Amino acid sequence: MLFKYEVSRVIWASVNLWLFSLMIFFIAVKSKAATLLLSVSFEAELLFPQPMVNPVNTITRKKIVHIQLLPLLSGAQNVMLKILESLDRDKYEIYVISKPGGPLVKKVKELGYKHVPLNSFRRNISFMDIIAFIKLYKIFKKYKFDIVHTHSSKPGFLGRIAARIAGVPKIIHTVHGFPFHPYQNKYIIEFYKAMEKFAALFCDKVVFVNNSERETAISDRLVQPEKAVTIYNGIELPKINQRQRKKSDGLVIGSTLRFWNQKNIFDTIEAAIQVCKKSERIKFIFVGHGELYKDVEDIVNKSGFKDRIQLPGWQNNVTDWLQKFDVFLLPDKRQLSRLGCRYFLYPRNDNGPVADKIPLNGSTDIFDGDFFHDFSRFGNGKNAKPAFLHGKI
């Protein structure tokens, strides 16, 4: 039954992609912005010549727009804001496109940037993508941006193609993680790879936040090597004060995350409940919010471990919460299975915090420690067990 469901998703997505491709072709022909060239090789590439650009007046600021799907303040959005904050406001006129509402829109306006709402953005593949594509094309033609910078999969696919057809001179895309991962059906994986490869034809550079994903993209021929570049996320390491621990204090396992399926939140909470049943010395703190927060809150309340599984919600003072953790838990299915992890963990020992970097390799056992082990197996099979019941607890 699951296989039939996956196949139906592939068929549905393929139909949308063909309709989308036909629409792109007719828009390109009508606007005379593209030429269709068929090569004698096994692949046909759609190449768009750069439009003639008049010399830019040195007084005029360059228009740059960054595109996000969801108006949240999660990882990809915060990385974008760091990039924008580093730009010279005397040289750049900054815009941000995303779905309306949400903390991102509020933050963008507080920083003095211009926000352009796009109601038709949807996370899952749907016919609304065609409407979103047309609106993006019209926005690019209206504002005449000098640079378009897309983030993540859906804005990257629609935004890059629409920007090139609209004649935007420079197009950049940042991969914050591919949409495919080992837990998906192989046909879904191949479909997403094909879409990534197609979209890469329409931009000047593809930025990866770690070398391993860049190397994977090049080896799988998803992007041309000369277009691929690695730029690590700039992270300010907070100063975490040492906390004097006693053996009677027990162990605090914590995480900061968005409450949604990709973060494996239900399996994580279930594992936490099982651990609480086995040991009275372990507590959990999950900082964050998201679509599934209320559902998770209900599960914790019904479990009877509300005092030991804390859900403080969205917090801005993350460093203060990190100081409460003895172990940082990374339960994300995809991040643990990727070839490279992109952030830092802060494990502790009896002498205080130890700020160790996560090695950028394929290991799911992120570091050798007494209180952390491979958690990624939990919930991914009939015989899976809570894997962090390992070490001196």
C-alpha positions, 0 to 999 in steps of 0.5 A: 500500500505504501509503495502504491502511495509513493508511486502515485506521488511520483506520477502526480508530481511528474504530471505537474512537472510536464505541465510546468515545463510546457508553460515555461516553454510557451512563456519563453517563446512568447517573451523571446527570452530563450532559445531551445537547443537540442544537442546530439547527446542524451540530454537536452539543455535549455539555455538562456542568453544573458540579456543586454544590460545598460551600464549601471549608474554608480549612484543607483543601488543594485536591487537584490531579492532573497526568496524564502518559502515559509515566513519562519525564523528557522535555520535557513531564514536566519542564515539569510538575515545574516547575509543581508545584515552584512550588505552595504545599504548604500549599495543594495536595495534589499527585498525579501519574498515569502508567504505573508505573515509570520515572524520572518516578515516582522523581522524583515520590516524591522530591519528596514527591508522591503517584503513582497508577499507570495500567497501561492507558495506551497511546500508540497508539489501542487498546481499552485506552483504554476500560479506561484511561478507566474507571480514570481515571473511578474514580480521579477519583471516589475522590480527589475532585480539585479540579483535573485538569491533563492533558498531551499528547494521549492523557491529554488526550483520556481525562482531560478527558472522564473528569474532567468526567463524574466532576464535577471542578470545574476541568479544564486541558489543556496542549498540548505539541504536536498529534498531527497534523503535515504528514507524516501522511495527510490523513485521519489529520490530520482525525481527530486534529483532530476528537478535539482539538475534541471533547475541548476541550468538556470542559475549562475552559482549554487551555494552549499553549506558543507563540502560533502553535499557539494561533492555529492551534487557534482558526483551525481551530476546535479550541478556543473562543477564550476557553478558549485561553491561551498560557503559555511554558515557563519555561527557565533559560538556563544560563551556557555558558563560552566554549571557545577553538576552533582551526581544527584542532579541527573542528566538533562538531554535537550534540543532546539528544533522546529516541531514538524515531521522532518525533525522526527519529533513524534519518535523523539518524544516517544523515545523520551517517554520510554527513557523516563519510564526506565530512569528517574535521573533523566530529564528532557527539554525541547525548545522550539515551536512549529506545526506539531507543537500542540500535538506533541504537548498533548502526548507529553501531558497524557504520558504523565511526564510533563515535569520531566519533558519540558516544552518551553516553546519558541525562545530567543535566548537559546544560549541560556537554554543550552547552559541547562543541557548536559547533552544536545540531541539531534534527532533529525532523520535527514541531518543524521543521514546526510554526508555532512552536518552543518552546525555545532553540538555542545555536550558536557562532561563532569567538569562543564561544557565541552564545545566540540565540533561535529566532524563533517563526515558520514558518521551517525555516531557524531562523537564518542561520549558517555551520554550520546549514541546513534539515535537515528535508528529509533522509529525507522524499523520494527526492531528499532530501540531508543538508541541513546540508552547508552553510557553512564546514566 
